[in-house]
Amino acid sequence: MSYDLLTLARRLERAQALQNERFNQAVGGRSLPVGGGFAHFRGEGHPLNQALGLVEPISEVDLIAVEAFLGSPAVLELSPCADASLWTLLAERGYRLHQFQQLWTRPLPGLGDEGPTGAVRVARVEETDLYNRITCAGFMEQDDWQDLEPPFQQSLEVPGAWGFLVFMEGQPAGGGMLGIVDGVALLSGDGVLPRHRGHGLQKALIQSRLAFAQDRGCDIACASTAPGTASQRSYESCGFRAAYPKVEMARG
């Protein structure tokens, strides 16, 4: 890895870790600082229990503490800027590959004249339940969002973060989150109902969040997707390019 890429990765990993820390605290989760990032715990078996932003060396004592804090499974989201000694330690402690992610970036400003193709706006605090139901329905491949009990909740009262909703023919069709940390625009949580896909709604969500972030002085935007997905294609169509791969390692 070149020095420039290492510098970029450390900046982006730190921004992602701080944003997740804001979200975790907003919903009453617990956090353990480790390796320059955090381990987050939101409850037994919660899908967002994980450690991320690990850019500094971690000792075996540190790792054992993280495992005790997270419970089973202990999931670590790692980037190429993780200290090289960590990989040996993970092998010794029986970690396995859980899944891959790809991190995407694009510079800001520089949006040009392109604009969103759908009706997108910032979600209001009183729409928190709607936002959580509709984005989780998109993740879970369900169209019936009104009766869905979301497996996890996002707060719309997090400092430096905004939920966005996209509409199709006046009806809510999906949503996504934007966080801003030290000039980095972090796009996450995109979810569009299956019946509304193929109409450019995720692209509209991306473009609207980019314009919002650009207006607030961000110089770079980033997002993570699973490789080879429709979300990857949407981000590429909005000018994002691959920055580096990420991997989740799990134990237990």
Beta strands, then each sheet from edge to edge (+ up, - down):
strand 1: 30-34
strand 2: 37-41
strand 3: 50-52
strand 4: 74-78
strand 5: 96-107
strand 6: 119-122
strand 7: 161-168
strand 8: 171-181
strand 9: 184-192
strand 10: 220-225
strand 11: 241-251
sheet 1: 1+ 2- 3+
sheet 2: 4+ 11- 5+ 10- 9- 8+ 7- 6+
end
